Amino acid sequence: MLELPKLRIGDLVAEVPIVQGGMAVKVSTAPLAAAVANEGGIGLIAGSGLTVEEIKKEIRRARELSTGIIGVNIMVAINEFKELVNASISEGIDLIVAGAGFSRDLFSLGKEGDVEIVPIVSSVKLAKISERLGASAIVVEGKEAGGHLGTDQPMKSLIEKIVDEVEIPVIAAGGIMDGQDIAEVLEMGADGVQMGSRFVASEECEVEDEFKELYMNATPEDGVVIDSPVGLPGRALRNEFLNKVEDDELDTSCDYLCLKKCSRRFCIMESLIKAQSGDMDQGLVFAGEKAYQLNEILPVKQIFENLIEEAKEYLGGNTKDD
Ligand SMILES: Cc1cc2nc3c(=O)[nH]c(=O)nc-3n(C[C@H](O)[C@H](O)[C@H](O)COP(=O)(O)O)c2cc1C
């Protein structure tokens, strides 16, 4: 049987080329990141929405659970971006993944702190700029991804355009649900994958059961793209709250002031916290375009075993339909 390639990001070597995407607010926390790292992948704690003290605590909690590769994902769009980056560096984080905006400053902070920097990009231009500024790898995210989107282009069309334009590792994100999807993008020249939705439907993910149930019961028609107050489109699952967003019947009050620039259409922090804590009527439930394909909540260990087996089978010449 063929082996899956290792994923090298600067000095880091992941035995399995799977990154668990950072998912705010408090969707990807220490237990999930650590479980992924323990399987040889890369686990990311979502930093957006945490305070400096909370992110430090979360990193320590993950380190107690795993000696594997642990990173943070912090959205460039949030006010405390720099403080959270510095706090993560001071805790000795392995890598910082940053999306929802682009920060040139991040590269010098990474260099000073000896931390691998991995921007999330959705264009050839930003891929090349990232490489020139010193990125250790890039996540190339297509329109299928859950959460905030930087493009309306499918992930595979972006991968096709970008893989030959940069030397640094390319990690494909958006719509990767099973091992065949992984094998296909590796064959296209990607070095690894980042998966979000698949890991929401895991035992270790710390959202309330109602959140996972919404995933389990989703149909293709439930996937909706809304205008987020961040100023980007955001991919989520339909519920009462999204109906209100579409009808523009929203409470515009804000207790958090979490964003550098906010349209004040609704409070994104409040709606994400409500979702994480199980309020499926008033919460904003981010999910990838193919989340409806998920039908089982599994331990991370089992998810890895399935993904690796399916990917190897495909690379060995068999498809799902064989
Ligand atoms: C619930 C949820 C929250 C997310 N939050 C973030 C985030 O805070 N920062 C970020 O860069 N990406 C975020 N994402 C995107 C994921 O990290 C990942 O790139 C994406 O989900 C990949 O697509 P998939 O869900 O089809 O696997 C989020 C995705 C989901 C499903």
The ligand as an SDF file (V2000), in Angstrom:
LIG
                    3D

 31 33  0  0  0  0  0  0  0  0999 V2000
  -17.6890   26.2360   12.4350 C   0  0  0  0  0  0  0  0  0  0  0  0
  -16.5590   26.7920   11.6250 C   0  0  0  0  0  0  0  0  0  0  0  0
  -15.8200   27.8620   12.1110 C   0  0  0  0  0  0  0  0  0  0  0  0
  -14.7300   28.3470   11.3780 C   0  0  0  0  0  0  0  0  0  0  0  0
  -13.9650   29.3580   11.9070 N   0  0  0  0  0  0  0  0  0  0  0  0
  -12.8470   29.7680   11.2640 C   0  0  0  0  0  0  0  0  0  0  0  0
  -11.9750   30.7210   11.8720 C   0  0  0  0  0  0  0  0  0  0  0  0
  -12.1720   31.1740   12.9840 O   0  0  0  0  0  0  0  0  0  0  0  0
  -10.8770   31.1100   11.1650 N   0  0  0  0  0  0  0  0  0  0  0  0
  -10.5850   30.5950    9.9210 C   0  0  0  0  0  0  0  0  0  0  0  0
   -9.5740   30.9770    9.3230 O   0  0  0  0  0  0  0  0  0  0  0  0
  -11.3710   29.6570    9.3460 N   0  0  0  0  0  0  0  0  0  0  0  0
  -12.4790   29.2340    9.9980 C   0  0  0  0  0  0  0  0  0  0  0  0
  -13.2540   28.2400    9.4430 N   0  0  0  0  0  0  0  0  0  0  0  0
  -12.7790   27.5480    8.2100 C   0  0  0  0  0  0  0  0  0  0  0  0
  -12.0420   26.2350    8.5590 C   0  0  0  0  0  0  0  0  0  0  0  0
  -10.8700   26.4830    9.2770 O   0  0  0  0  0  0  0  0  0  0  0  0
  -11.6850   25.4240    7.2960 C   0  0  0  0  0  0  0  0  0  0  0  0
  -10.7600   26.0700    6.4790 O   0  0  0  0  0  0  0  0  0  0  0  0
  -12.9180   25.1180    6.4630 C   0  0  0  0  0  0  0  0  0  0  0  0
  -13.9630   24.7000    7.2860 O   0  0  0  0  0  0  0  0  0  0  0  0
  -12.6070   24.0610    5.4280 C   0  0  0  0  0  0  0  0  0  0  0  0
  -13.7520   23.6760    4.7390 O   0  0  0  0  0  0  0  0  0  0  0  0
  -14.6230   22.3640    5.1440 P   0  0  0  0  0  0  0  0  0  0  0  0
  -15.4710   22.7700    6.3080 O   0  0  0  0  0  0  0  0  0  0  0  0
  -15.4170   22.1080    3.9100 O   0  0  0  0  0  0  0  0  0  0  0  0
  -13.6530   21.2920    5.4990 O   0  0  0  0  0  0  0  0  0  0  0  0
  -14.3890   27.7670   10.1310 C   0  0  0  0  0  0  0  0  0  0  0  0
  -15.1670   26.7000    9.6360 C   0  0  0  0  0  0  0  0  0  0  0  0
  -16.2210   26.2120   10.3630 C   0  0  0  0  0  0  0  0  0  0  0  0
  -17.0020   25.0470    9.8120 C   0  0  0  0  0  0  0  0  0  0  0  0
  1  2  1  0
  2  3  1  0
  2 30  2  0
  3  4  2  0
  4  5  1  0
  4 28  1  0
  5  6  2  0
  6  7  1  0
  6 13  1  0
  7  8  2  0
  7  9  1  0
  9 10  1  0
 10 11  2  0
 10 12  1  0
 12 13  2  0
 13 14  1  0
 14 15  1  0
 14 28  1  0
 15 16  1  0
 16 17  1  0
 16 18  1  0
 18 19  1  0
 18 20  1  0
 20 21  1  0
 20 22  1  0
 22 23  1  0
 23 24  1  0
 24 25  2  0
 24 26  1  0
 24 27  1  0
 28 29  2  0
 29 30  1  0
 30 31  1  0
M  END
$$$$
